[in-house]
Amino acid sequence: MAFHSNWPDYWRRLRAALLHPRVDDEALDAALREARARQPLPVLWLIGKTQAGKTSIIRALTGSESAEIGNGFQPCTRTARFYDFPAEAPVLRFLDTRGLGEVAYDPAEDIRYCERQAHLLLGVVKATDIRQDPVFEVLRQVRQRHPEWPVLIAQTGLHEAYPLGNEHILPYPYDRQPWPPQAPHGLTSALRAQRDRLGALPGAAPLRWVPVDLTLPEDGYEPANYGLEALWSAIEAVSALGLQAMLRGDAGVRDVYERAAHPHIVGHALAAAGIGALPLVDLVGVPAVQAKLLHGLGRLYGQDWDGRAVSEFLGLLGAGIGVGYLARTAGRELIKFVPWWGQTVGAMWGATTSGATTYALGKAAGYYFAHRERGGSLDAEALRRVYAEALVASSTLLKPPPGAGRP
């Protein structure tokens, strides 16, 4: 237990990792895989025909660029594929089932695979496409087997049913009944026809329909993500996953950098929490994850994260936070060596403290970069307050998804 006498070295270890991010990537990847196996990501399963608008939904929920999404899909069955977001340290996994309705394709095997992975099911149907029976049939089958699963259905591509020259109706009217008379008649007829065609699903769990029109800025419709807030509201109403908090953070935040940084911070905090639960691996793994996060944030803000910046940032955080960081690190390691009890509690402590300190460091770094961007003087006390508040807030974010660890 030589590290016990050497625990004050951790703060220096983090500093060294930040200044010289030379880590054994292979060992770190192995630790991350083991941690992920113990605490899998929440999975949002999108089901719909090709070109139904599933990628647009992923782009809108994550704020990610379409090209980035296109390059990020990884096949997992004949026609299903995963998209992890953010790629480097994901907080959420999208599962896309393609090929429904294609000739000579039986999706049964792929659907059974996806059922074992999913935490929330989102059907995606283009509002102007009346031939949705393959999608509806799969939804009925899944709900027959899982009557307790809530189902969301996004009706997409609304503008394709607008009369020539029409714009979106504002404010968004489709989250209440009755729909206003100025809503395009052809559109409302199509939306109702799809709902009637599906009818009721087996089971008593909720079925929610959300019309959306998620376009690119160059398409010329304002707002580009029409109905996105209604989709978020529906997701939060039927799911306990807390996806909005993980992907968007505080709804009041408007700064584009902070919005973009948030899921990366949460993702690295989850990775650190997973590694922190492993015996001994976190001695080097957690500082490596934290260093990767802070370097990544520097790139996101377009700023140099060199020795001078690292020294300034850690200096502003101050000795008090450094001591707290060290105490948590030392405490979790000491507990792990208590026979029986220590293995369980130590793992929980390691996960909690590693995740919390990583989240807090990330939020403090975001505050630091934002103030450097504006060129103003940086208040060390305010930076420490951001760190302390993030430590507290982390407890509500870093929870495993319901059903985590199920076979």
Backbone hydrogen bonds in HBPLUS format (Angstrom, degrees):
<---DONOR---> <-ACCEPTOR-->    atom                        ^
c    i                          cat <-CA-CA->   ^        H-A-AA   ^      H-
h    n   atom  resd res      DA  || num        DHA   H-A  angle D-A-AA Bond
n    s   type  num  typ     dist DA aas  dist angle  dist       angle   num
A0004-HIS N   A0001-MET O   2.89 MM   3  5.72 157.8  1.94 123.6 129.6     1
A0007-TRP N   A0004-HIS O   3.43 MM   3  5.27 172.1  2.44 102.7 103.0     2
A0009-ASP N   A0006-ASN O   2.85 MM   3  5.62 158.7  1.90 125.0 132.0     3
A0010-TYR N   A0007-TRP O   3.01 MM   3  5.78 176.2  2.01 129.5 129.8     4
A0013-ARG N   A0009-ASP O   2.79 MM   4  6.06 139.9  1.95 143.2 156.5     5
A0014-LEU N   A0010-TYR O   2.82 MM   4  6.23 154.3  1.88 157.8 162.7     6
A0015-ARG N   A0011-TRP O   3.05 MM   4  6.30 160.8  2.09 142.9 148.4     7
A0016-ALA N   A0012-ARG O   2.77 MM   4  6.03 156.9  1.83 147.3 154.0     8
A0017-ALA N   A0013-ARG O   2.82 MM   4  6.07 155.3  1.88 146.8 154.0     9
A0018-LEU N   A0014-LEU O   2.87 MM   4  6.14 148.6  1.97 148.9 157.6    10
A0019-LEU N   A0015-ARG O   2.90 MM   4  6.17 155.4  1.96 149.5 156.4    11
A0020-HIS N   A0016-ALA O   2.77 MM   4  5.78 159.3  1.81 151.9 157.9    12
A0022-ARG N   A0020-HIS O   2.54 MM   2  5.60 140.0  1.70 115.1 100.7    13
A0025-ASP N   A0023-VAL O   2.97 MM   2  5.61 108.5  2.49 113.7  96.6    14
A0028-LEU N   A0024-ASP O   2.88 MM   4  6.13 163.3  1.91 159.5 165.2    15
A0029-ASP N   A0025-ASP O   2.79 MM   4  5.91 158.3  1.84 147.2 153.2    16
A0030-ALA N   A0026-GLU O   3.00 MM   4  6.22 153.3  2.08 143.1 150.3    17
A0031-ALA N   A0027-ALA O   3.00 MM   4  6.27 156.5  2.05 146.8 152.8    18
A0032-LEU N   A0028-LEU O   2.90 MM   4  6.16 156.0  1.95 149.2 156.2    19
A0033-ARG N   A0029-ASP O   2.90 MM   4  6.15 154.0  1.97 147.7 154.3    20
A0034-GLU N   A0030-ALA O   3.04 MM   4  6.32 159.0  2.09 147.3 152.7    21
A0035-ALA N   A0031-ALA O   2.86 MM   4  6.08 159.7  1.91 149.0 155.3    22
A0036-ARG N   A0032-LEU O   2.81 MM   4  5.96 155.4  1.87 147.5 154.3    23
A0037-ALA N   A0033-ARG O   2.96 MM   4  6.18 149.8  2.05 144.8 152.5    24
A0038-ARG N   A0034-GLU O   3.23 MM   4  6.53 140.7  2.39 140.6 150.2    25
A0038-ARG N   A0035-ALA O   3.13 MM   3  5.22 128.4  2.41  95.3 108.7    26
A0039-GLN N   A0035-ALA O   3.05 MM   4  6.33 139.9  2.22 142.5 154.1    27
A0093-ARG N   A0042-PRO O   3.00 MM  51  6.20 158.4  2.04 163.4 168.5    28
A0119-HIS N   A0043-VAL O   2.86 MM  76  5.23 164.9  1.88 146.9 146.0    29
A0120-LEU N   A0043-VAL O   3.26 MM  77  6.67 138.0  2.44 160.4 161.8    30
A0044-LEU N   A0093-ARG O   2.90 MM  49  6.31 152.0  1.98 154.2 163.4    31
A0095-LEU N   A0044-LEU O   2.93 MM  51  6.07 163.1  1.96 145.2 145.4    32
A0045-TRP N   A0120-LEU O   2.82 MM  75  6.07 162.3  1.85 176.4 175.4    33
A0122-LEU N   A0045-TRP O   2.78 MM  77  5.95 168.5  1.79 171.8 168.5    34
A0046-LEU N   A0095-LEU O   2.75 MM  49  5.95 159.8  1.79 157.2 164.1    35
A0097-THR N   A0046-LEU O   3.26 MM  51  6.57 161.8  2.30 167.7 172.2    36
A0047-ILE N   A0122-LEU O   2.97 MM  75  6.28 157.0  2.02 147.0 150.6    37
A0124-VAL N   A0047-ILE O   2.84 MM  77  6.01 152.0  1.91 156.2 156.1    38
A0052-ALA N   A0049-LYS O   3.13 MM   3  5.46 135.1  2.34 139.6 134.2    39
A0057-ILE N   A0053-GLY O   3.12 MM   4  6.42 146.9  2.24 143.8 152.2    40
A0057-ILE N   A0054-LYS O   3.10 MM   3  5.14 120.2  2.47  95.0 109.7    41
A0058-ILE N   A0054-LYS O   3.06 MM   4  6.46 157.9  2.11 152.1 157.6    42
A0059-ARG N   A0055-THR O   2.90 MM   4  6.14 163.2  1.92 150.8 155.6    43
A0060-ALA N   A0056-SER O   2.93 MM   4  6.09 156.4  1.98 144.5 150.8    44
A0061-LEU N   A0057-ILE O   2.89 MM   4  6.05 164.4  1.91 154.3 158.4    45
A0062-THR N   A0058-ILE O   2.98 MM   4  6.00 155.1  2.04 149.2 155.6    46
A0063-GLY N   A0059-ARG O   2.67 MM   4  5.30 136.3  1.86 138.3 150.0    47
A0069-ILE N   A0065-GLU O   3.14 MM   4  6.48 152.7  2.22 148.6 156.2    48
A0070-GLY N   A0066-SER O   2.92 MM   4  6.19 162.3  1.95 152.2 156.8    49
A0071-ASN N   A0067-ALA O   3.13 MM   4  6.40 146.0  2.26 146.8 154.4    50
A0072-GLY N   A0069-ILE O   2.93 MM   3  5.02 146.9  2.05 103.7 114.4    51
A0074-GLN N   A0082-PHE O   2.72 MM   8  5.10 156.5  1.78 148.8 157.1    52
A0082-PHE N   A0074-GLN O   2.69 MM   8  5.10 155.4  1.75 156.3 151.8    53
A0076-CYS N   A0080-ALA O   2.95 MM   4  5.73 172.2  1.96 138.0 137.1    54
A0077-THR N   A0080-ALA O   3.30 MM   3  5.03 158.8  2.35 132.9 127.8    55
A0098-ARG N   A0079-THR O   3.05 MM  19  5.29 163.0  2.08 134.2 138.4    56
A0081-ARG N   A0096-ASP O   3.00 MM  15  5.41 146.3  2.11 142.2 152.9    57
A0096-ASP N   A0081-ARG O   2.92 MM  15  5.41 170.2  1.93 166.7 165.7    58
A0083-TYR N   A0094-PHE O   2.85 MM  11  5.05 145.0  1.98 146.1 151.4    59
A0094-PHE N   A0083-TYR O   2.86 MM  11  5.05 176.2  1.86 148.9 147.8    60
A0085-PHE N   A0092-LEU O   2.98 MM   7  5.60 167.9  1.99 171.0 171.9    61
A0091-VAL N   A0085-PHE O   2.77 MM   6  6.11 162.6  1.80 136.4 134.6    62
A0092-LEU N   A0085-PHE O   3.19 MM   7  5.60 156.4  2.25 158.2 164.6    63
A0102-GLU N   A0099-GLY O   3.01 MM   3  5.49 159.7  2.05 140.2 139.1    64
A0111-ILE N   A0107-PRO O   2.84 MM   4  5.95 160.3  1.88 165.3 172.1    65
A0112-ARG N   A0108-ALA O   2.99 MM   4  6.25 159.8  2.03 152.4 157.0    66
A0113-TYR N   A0109-GLU O   3.12 MM   4  6.40 154.5  2.19 145.0 151.9    67
A0114-CYS N   A0110-ASP O   2.95 MM   4  6.22 162.6  1.98 150.9 155.3    68
A0115-GLU N   A0111-ILE O   2.90 MM   4  6.12 153.0  1.97 151.3 158.8    69
A0116-ARG N   A0113-TYR O   3.15 MM   3  5.49 129.3  2.42 102.4 114.5    70
A0117-GLN N   A0114-CYS O   2.95 MM   3  5.17 143.6  2.09 104.4 115.5    71
A0118-ALA N   A0114-CYS O   3.08 MM   4  6.17 148.2  2.19 159.7 167.8    72
A0152-LEU N   A0121-LEU O   3.25 MM  31  6.52 171.1  2.26 155.6 158.3    73
A0123-GLY N   A0152-LEU O   2.69 MM  29  6.03 159.5  1.73 165.2 159.8    74
A0154-ALA N   A0123-GLY O   2.76 MM  31  6.14 160.6  1.79 162.6 158.7    75
A0125-VAL N   A0154-ALA O   2.96 MM  29  6.28 170.0  1.97 168.5 171.4    76
A0156-THR N   A0125-VAL O   2.87 MM  31  6.11 156.7  1.92 142.5 150.3    77
A0129-ASP N   A0126-LYS O   3.01 MM   3  5.38 164.4  2.04 116.7 121.6    78
A0127-ALA N   A0156-THR O   2.81 MM  29  5.43 172.9  1.81 145.5 147.9    79
A0135-VAL N   A0132-GLN O   3.07 MM   3  5.46 121.4  2.43 109.7 123.5    80
A0136-PHE N   A0132-GLN O   2.96 MM   4  6.20 170.5  1.97 162.1 165.2    81
A0137-GLU N   A0133-ASP O   2.83 MM   4  5.86 156.1  1.89 152.7 158.3    82
A0138-VAL N   A0134-PRO O   3.31 MM   4  6.46 154.0  2.38 135.9 141.7    83
A0139-LEU N   A0135-VAL O   3.02 MM   4  6.34 160.7  2.06 153.1 158.8    84
A0140-ARG N   A0136-PHE O   2.93 MM   4  6.21 155.9  1.99 148.3 154.5    85
A0141-GLN N   A0137-GLU O   3.00 MM   4  6.25 159.3  2.04 146.3 151.8    86
A0142-VAL N   A0138-VAL O   2.87 MM   4  6.10 164.7  1.90 157.0 160.8    87
A0143-ARG N   A0139-LEU O   2.98 MM   4  6.12 165.5  2.00 149.7 153.9    88
A0144-GLN N   A0140-ARG O   2.87 MM   4  6.01 139.0  2.04 141.8 153.5    89
A0145-ARG N   A0141-GLN O   3.17 MM   4  6.50 149.5  2.27 144.5 151.0    90
A0146-HIS N   A0142-VAL O   2.78 MM   4  5.95 138.3  1.95 142.7 156.4    91
A0149-TRP N   A0146-HIS O   3.00 MM   3  5.62 172.3  2.01 125.1 127.5    92
A0151-VAL N   A0206-PRO O   3.00 MM  55  6.44 161.8  2.03 156.1 161.7    93
A0208-ARG N   A0151-VAL O   2.90 MM  57  6.38 162.0  1.93 159.4 165.3    94
A0153-ILE N   A0208-ARG O   2.77 MM  55  6.19 147.1  1.87 160.9 170.2    95
A0210-VAL N   A0153-ILE O   2.85 MM  57  6.18 156.9  1.90 159.9 160.4    96
A0155-GLN N   A0210-VAL O   3.03 MM  55  6.04 153.5  2.10 121.6 129.7    97
A0212-VAL N   A0155-GLN O   2.80 MM  57  5.99 164.5  1.82 154.2 156.1    98
A0160-GLU N   A0157-GLY O   3.17 MM   3  5.79 153.7  2.25 115.5 122.7    99
A0161-ALA N   A0158-LEU O   2.92 MM   3  5.79 166.0  1.94 125.7 130.5   100
A0162-TYR N   A0159-HIS O   3.04 MM   3  4.99 166.2  2.06 105.5 109.0   101
A0166-ASN N   A0163-PRO O   3.03 MM   3  5.69 161.9  2.06 146.1 146.2   102
A0183-ALA N   A0180-PRO O   3.07 MM   3  5.71 165.5  2.09 118.9 123.5   103
A0188-THR N   A0184-PRO O   3.03 MM   4  6.34 173.3  2.03 163.3 163.6   104
A0189-SER N   A0185-HIS O   2.95 MM   4  6.03 154.9  2.01 148.6 155.8   105
A0190-ALA N   A0186-GLY O   3.12 MM   4  6.25 152.1  2.20 137.1 144.2   106
A0190-ALA N   A0187-LEU O   3.02 MM   3  5.12 114.1  2.47  97.4 113.2   107
A0191-LEU N   A0187-LEU O   2.88 MM   4  6.21 161.6  1.92 159.4 164.7   108
A0192-ARG N   A0188-THR O   3.00 MM   4  6.11 163.8  2.03 145.5 149.9   109
A0193-ALA N   A0189-SER O   2.91 MM   4  6.02 154.4  1.98 144.2 152.0   110
A0194-GLN N   A0190-ALA O   3.12 MM   4  6.36 156.8  2.18 149.2 153.5   111
A0195-ARG N   A0191-LEU O   3.25 MM   4  6.52 161.4  2.29 145.7 150.6   112
A0196-ASP N   A0192-ARG O   2.87 MM   4  6.11 160.6  1.91 155.8 161.2   113
A0197-ARG N   A0193-ALA O   2.93 MM   4  6.04 151.8  2.01 142.2 150.3   114
A0198-LEU N   A0194-GLN O   3.09 MM   4  6.39 156.2  2.15 151.4 155.7   115
A0199-GLY N   A0195-ARG O   2.98 MM   4  6.09 168.1  1.99 149.8 153.8   116
A0213-ASP N   A0226-TYR O   2.84 MM  13  4.99 163.4  1.87 147.0 149.0   117
A0226-TYR N   A0213-ASP O   3.10 MM  13  4.99 140.8  2.26 145.8 134.1   118
A0215-THR N   A0224-ALA O   2.79 MM   9  5.01 168.6  1.80 150.7 149.9   119
A0219-ASP N   A0216-LEU O   2.84 MM   3  5.42 158.5  1.89 119.6 127.0   120
A0220-GLY N   A0217-PRO O   3.10 MM   3  5.79 158.5  2.15 117.1 122.9   121
A0228-LEU N   A0225-ASN O   3.31 MM   3  5.55 163.8  2.34 123.8 122.7   122
A0231-LEU N   A0227-GLY O   3.00 MM   4  6.32 149.5  2.09 147.7 156.7   123
A0232-TRP N   A0228-LEU O   2.86 MM   4  6.21 159.8  1.90 154.6 159.7   124
A0233-SER N   A0229-GLU O   2.88 MM   4  6.11 160.0  1.92 147.5 153.1   125
A0234-ALA N   A0230-ALA O   2.99 MM   4  6.20 153.9  2.06 143.5 150.0   126
A0235-ILE N   A0231-LEU O   2.93 MM   4  6.20 159.4  1.97 151.5 157.2   127
A0236-GLU N   A0232-TRP O   2.90 MM   4  6.15 166.2  1.91 156.9 160.2   128
A0237-ALA N   A0233-SER O   2.91 MM   4  6.02 139.3  2.07 138.9 150.5   129
A0238-VAL N   A0234-ALA O   3.16 MM   4  6.35 146.8  2.27 149.1 154.9   130
A0239-SER N   A0235-ILE O   3.06 MM   4  5.87 130.1  2.32 145.8 157.4   131
A0246-MET N   A0242-GLY O   3.24 MM   4  6.53 151.3  2.33 147.5 155.6   132
A0247-LEU N   A0243-LEU O   2.88 MM   4  6.05 156.0  1.93 155.5 161.7   133
A0248-ARG N   A0244-GLN O   2.74 MM   4  5.43 158.2  1.78 147.8 154.2   134
A0249-GLY N   A0245-ALA O   3.22 MM   4  4.51 134.0  2.44 101.1 112.7   135
A0253-VAL N   A0250-ASP O   3.05 MM   3  5.62 167.6  2.06 119.7 123.7   136
A0259-ARG N   A0255-ASP O   2.93 MM   4  6.17 158.9  1.97 154.7 161.3   137
A0260-ALA N   A0256-VAL O   2.94 MM   4  6.08 158.1  1.99 142.8 148.7   138
A0261-ALA N   A0257-TYR O   2.80 MM   4  5.99 150.2  1.88 149.9 159.0   139
A0262-HIS N   A0258-GLU O   3.05 MM   4  6.06 146.6  2.17 145.0 151.7   140
A0264-HIS N   A0261-ALA O   3.03 MM   3  5.34 119.4  2.41 107.9 123.6   141
A0265-ILE N   A0261-ALA O   2.97 MM   4  6.23 153.7  2.04 158.5 167.1   142
A0265-ILE N   A0262-HIS O   3.06 MM   3  5.16 117.1  2.47  99.4 114.6   143
A0266-VAL N   A0262-HIS O   2.96 MM   4  6.28 165.4  1.98 160.5 164.2   144
A0267-GLY N   A0263-PRO O   2.82 MM   4  5.88 159.0  1.87 142.9 149.5   145
A0268-HIS N   A0264-HIS O   3.02 MM   4  6.18 163.2  2.05 147.0 150.7   146
A0269-ALA N   A0265-ILE O   2.92 MM   4  6.08 151.6  2.00 145.6 154.5   147
A0270-LEU N   A0266-VAL O   2.86 MM   4  6.14 154.1  1.93 151.5 158.0   148
A0271-ALA N   A0267-GLY O   2.97 MM   4  6.24 155.0  2.03 144.0 151.3   149
A0272-ALA N   A0268-HIS O   2.80 MM   4  6.03 160.5  1.84 149.2 154.4   150
A0273-ALA N   A0269-ALA O   2.86 MM   4  6.03 151.2  1.94 143.0 151.4   151
A0274-GLY N   A0270-LEU O   2.91 MM   4  6.16 155.0  1.97 147.0 153.4   152
A0275-ILE N   A0271-ALA O   2.97 MM   4  6.26 161.2  2.00 151.2 156.0   153
A0276-GLY N   A0272-ALA O   2.69 MM   4  5.75 150.6  1.77 144.1 153.9   154
A0278-LEU N   A0275-ILE O   2.92 MM   3  5.34 155.1  1.98 112.1 120.3   155
A0281-VAL N   A0279-PRO O   2.70 MM   2  5.63 139.3  1.86  93.4  92.2   156
A0283-LEU N   A0280-LEU O   2.96 MM   3  5.56 161.8  2.00 118.9 124.8   157
A0284-VAL N   A0281-VAL O   3.34 MM   3  6.31 150.5  2.43 124.8 127.0   158
A0285-GLY N   A0281-VAL O   2.95 MM   4  5.79 160.7  1.98 151.5 152.6   159
A0286-VAL N   A0282-ASP O   3.36 MM   4  4.99 158.4  2.41 107.8 114.0   160
A0288-ALA N   A0284-VAL O   3.23 MM   4  6.32 150.3  2.32 142.4 151.1   161
A0289-VAL N   A0285-GLY O   2.93 MM   4  6.23 155.6  1.99 153.6 159.9   162
A0290-GLN N   A0286-VAL O   2.90 MM   4  6.16 164.3  1.93 158.8 163.3   163
A0291-ALA N   A0287-PRO O   2.81 MM   4  5.96 152.2  1.89 144.0 151.8   164
A0292-LYS N   A0288-ALA O   2.92 MM   4  6.17 158.1  1.97 147.0 152.9   165
A0293-LEU N   A0289-VAL O   2.96 MM   4  6.23 158.0  2.01 148.7 154.5   166
A0294-LEU N   A0290-GLN O   3.01 MM   4  6.26 169.9  2.02 153.3 154.9   167
A0295-HIS N   A0291-ALA O   2.94 MM   4  6.09 161.3  1.98 152.5 157.9   168
A0296-GLY N   A0292-LYS O   2.88 MM   4  5.99 155.3  1.94 144.9 152.6   169
A0297-LEU N   A0293-LEU O   2.84 MM   4  6.15 152.7  1.91 153.1 161.0   170
A0298-GLY N   A0294-LEU O   3.05 MM   4  6.25 151.1  2.13 140.1 147.5   171
A0299-ARG N   A0295-HIS O   3.08 MM   4  6.49 153.1  2.16 147.9 154.3   172
A0300-LEU N   A0296-GLY O   2.91 MM   4  6.20 158.4  1.95 148.5 155.1   173
A0301-TYR N   A0297-LEU O   2.94 MM   4  6.17 158.1  1.99 152.8 157.1   174
A0303-GLN N   A0298-GLY O   2.88 MM   5  5.23 168.4  1.89 156.7 155.8   175
A0302-GLY N   A0299-ARG O   2.91 MM   3  4.79 146.9  2.02  97.3 107.9   176
A0310-VAL N   A0306-ASP O   2.88 MM   4  6.14 166.9  1.90 163.0 167.3   177
A0311-SER N   A0307-GLY O   2.96 MM   4  6.03 166.0  1.98 146.2 150.3   178
A0312-GLU N   A0308-ARG O   2.96 MM   4  6.13 155.5  2.02 142.9 150.2   179
A0313-PHE N   A0309-ALA O   2.82 MM   4  6.01 164.6  1.85 153.5 157.6   180
A0314-LEU N   A0310-VAL O   2.95 MM   4  6.13 178.5  1.95 159.8 160.1   181
A0315-GLY N   A0311-SER O   2.86 MM   4  5.80 147.9  1.97 138.5 148.7   182
A0316-LEU N   A0312-GLU O   2.85 MM   4  6.04 153.3  1.93 147.8 154.3   183
A0317-LEU N   A0313-PHE O   3.00 MM   4  6.33 153.9  2.07 147.8 155.2   184
A0318-GLY N   A0314-LEU O   3.07 MM   4  6.35 151.1  2.15 141.2 148.4   185
A0322-GLY N   A0318-GLY O   3.18 MM   4  6.42 155.8  2.24 144.0 151.3   186
A0323-VAL N   A0319-ALA O   2.79 MM   4  6.01 156.9  1.84 156.3 160.6   187
A0324-GLY N   A0320-GLY O   3.08 MM   4  6.35 158.3  2.12 144.5 150.5   188
A0325-TYR N   A0321-ILE O   2.85 MM   4  6.05 158.7  1.90 150.9 156.6   189
A0326-LEU N   A0322-GLY O   2.95 MM   4  6.17 159.2  1.99 147.8 153.5   190
A0327-ALA N   A0323-VAL O   2.79 MM   4  6.00 159.5  1.84 152.2 158.2   191
A0328-ARG N   A0324-GLY O   3.05 MM   4  6.22 162.1  2.08 149.7 153.3   192
A0329-THR N   A0325-TYR O   3.08 MM   4  6.30 158.7  2.12 144.6 151.0   193
A0330-ALA N   A0326-LEU O   2.80 MM   4  6.03 169.8  1.81 159.6 161.8   194
A0331-GLY N   A0327-ALA O   2.80 MM   4  5.85 161.8  1.83 147.9 153.9   195
A0332-ARG N   A0328-ARG O   3.05 MM   4  6.16 165.3  2.08 148.9 151.7   196
A0333-GLU N   A0329-THR O   3.29 MM   4  6.50 153.7  2.36 144.5 151.3   197
A0334-LEU N   A0330-ALA O   2.96 MM   4  6.19 159.0  2.01 155.9 161.6   198
A0335-ILE N   A0331-GLY O   3.07 MM   4  6.21 167.1  2.08 153.8 156.8   199
A0336-LYS N   A0332-ARG O   3.27 MM   4  6.37 149.5  2.37 136.0 143.3   200
A0337-PHE N   A0334-LEU O   3.14 MM   3  5.66 149.5  2.24 109.9 118.2   201
A0338-VAL N   A0335-ILE O   2.98 MM   3  5.49 171.1  1.99 122.6 124.0   202
A0342-GLY N   A0338-VAL O   2.80 MM   4  4.20 123.6  2.12 121.3 133.5   203
A0341-TRP N   A0339-PRO O   2.63 MM   2  5.75 116.9  2.03 119.4 104.3   204
A0343-GLN N   A0340-TRP O   3.10 MM   3  5.52 131.9  2.34 106.5 118.4   205
A0345-VAL N   A0341-TRP O   2.93 MM   4  6.08 164.9  1.95 169.4 166.9   206
A0346-GLY N   A0342-GLY O   2.62 MM   4  4.97 139.8  1.78 123.7 137.5   207
A0347-ALA N   A0343-GLN O   3.31 MM   4  5.99 147.0  2.43 117.0 125.0   208
A0348-MET N   A0344-THR O   3.04 MM   4  6.38 159.2  2.09 148.7 154.3   209
A0349-TRP N   A0345-VAL O   2.75 MM   4  5.97 162.9  1.78 153.6 158.9   210
A0350-GLY N   A0346-GLY O   2.75 MM   4  5.88 162.9  1.78 147.1 152.7   211
A0351-ALA N   A0347-ALA O   2.89 MM   4  6.10 158.8  1.94 147.5 152.9   212
A0352-THR N   A0348-MET O   2.88 MM   4  6.06 169.4  1.89 153.4 156.6   213
A0353-THR N   A0349-TRP O   2.83 MM   4  5.94 175.0  1.83 161.6 162.8   214
A0354-SER N   A0350-GLY O   2.96 MM   4  5.76 155.6  2.02 139.2 147.2   215
A0355-GLY N   A0351-ALA O   2.99 MM   4  5.94 163.0  2.02 144.3 149.7   216
A0356-ALA N   A0352-THR O   2.89 MM   4  5.95 162.2  1.92 148.1 154.0   217
A0357-THR N   A0353-THR O   2.93 MM   4  5.92 169.2  1.94 147.4 150.7   218
A0358-THR N   A0354-SER O   3.11 MM   4  6.11 152.6  2.19 139.5 147.4   219
A0359-TYR N   A0355-GLY O   2.93 MM   4  6.12 162.1  1.96 149.9 155.0   220
A0360-ALA N   A0356-ALA O   2.89 MM   4  6.08 163.4  1.92 151.2 156.2   221
A0361-LEU N   A0357-THR O   2.86 MM   4  5.96 159.6  1.90 144.2 150.0   222
A0362-GLY N   A0358-THR O   2.95 MM   4  6.12 158.9  2.00 147.7 153.6   223
A0363-LYS N   A0359-TYR O   2.96 MM   4  6.25 162.0  1.99 152.6 156.9   224
A0364-ALA N   A0360-ALA O   2.91 MM   4  6.07 162.0  1.95 150.5 156.0   225
A0365-ALA N   A0361-LEU O   2.82 MM   4  5.98 154.6  1.88 146.8 154.3   226
A0366-GLY N   A0362-GLY O   2.89 MM   4  6.14 152.4  1.97 146.5 154.1   227
A0367-TYR N   A0363-LYS O   3.02 MM   4  6.31 155.6  2.08 146.1 152.1   228
A0368-TYR N   A0364-ALA O   2.89 MM   4  6.17 155.6  1.95 146.2 153.6   229
A0369-PHE N   A0365-ALA O   2.80 MM   4  6.09 166.3  1.82 157.5 159.7   230
A0370-ALA N   A0366-GLY O   2.93 MM   4  6.03 159.2  1.98 146.4 152.7   231
A0371-HIS N   A0367-TYR O   3.07 MM   4  6.30 156.5  2.13 147.9 153.1   232
A0372-ARG N   A0368-TYR O   3.03 MM   4  6.31 151.3  2.12 146.7 155.2   233
A0373-GLU N   A0369-PHE O   2.85 MM   4  6.07 149.8  1.95 147.1 155.8   234
A0374-ARG N   A0370-ALA O   3.15 MM   4  6.47 147.3  2.26 140.5 148.0   235
A0375-GLY N   A0371-HIS O   2.99 MM   4  6.15 121.6  2.34 133.4 148.5   236
A0375-GLY N   A0372-ARG O   3.08 MM   3  4.90 137.0  2.27  91.6 104.4   237
A0383-LEU N   A0379-ASP O   3.03 MM   4  6.39 154.4  2.10 150.8 158.5   238
A0384-ARG N   A0380-ALA O   2.96 MM   4  6.26 158.7  2.01 151.7 156.6   239
A0385-ARG N   A0381-GLU O   2.96 MM   4  6.20 147.4  2.06 141.1 150.7   240
A0386-VAL N   A0382-ALA O   2.93 MM   4  6.25 153.6  2.00 149.4 155.7   241
A0387-TYR N   A0383-LEU O   3.05 MM   4  6.38 157.7  2.10 146.9 152.7   242
A0388-ALA N   A0384-ARG O   2.87 MM   4  6.14 164.5  1.90 151.2 155.1   243
A0389-GLU N   A0385-ARG O   2.87 MM   4  6.03 166.3  1.89 154.3 157.9   244
A0390-ALA N   A0386-VAL O   2.96 MM   4  6.05 150.5  2.05 143.6 151.9   245
A0391-LEU N   A0387-TYR O   3.00 MM   4  6.29 146.9  2.11 147.3 156.1   246
A0392-VAL N   A0388-ALA O   3.33 MM   4  6.68 154.9  2.40 145.5 150.3   247
A0393-ALA N   A0389-GLU O   2.93 MM   4  6.19 164.4  1.96 149.1 153.9   248
A0394-SER N   A0390-ALA O   2.95 MM   4  5.93 141.1  2.10 145.1 153.2   249
A0395-SER N   A0392-VAL O   3.30 MM   3  6.06 156.3  2.36 117.3 122.0   250
A0396-THR N   A0393-ALA O   3.19 MM   3  5.96 152.2  2.27 120.9 126.3   251
A0397-LEU N   A0394-SER O   3.08 MM   3  5.17 143.9  2.21 102.1 112.9   252
A0398-LEU N   A0394-SER O   3.09 MM   4  6.04 166.1  2.11 166.3 165.5   253
A0404-ALA N   A0401-PRO O   2.94 MM   3  5.45 141.8  2.09 145.9 142.7   254
A0406-ARG N   A0403-GLY O   3.04 MM   3  5.62 143.5  2.18 142.8 141.0   255
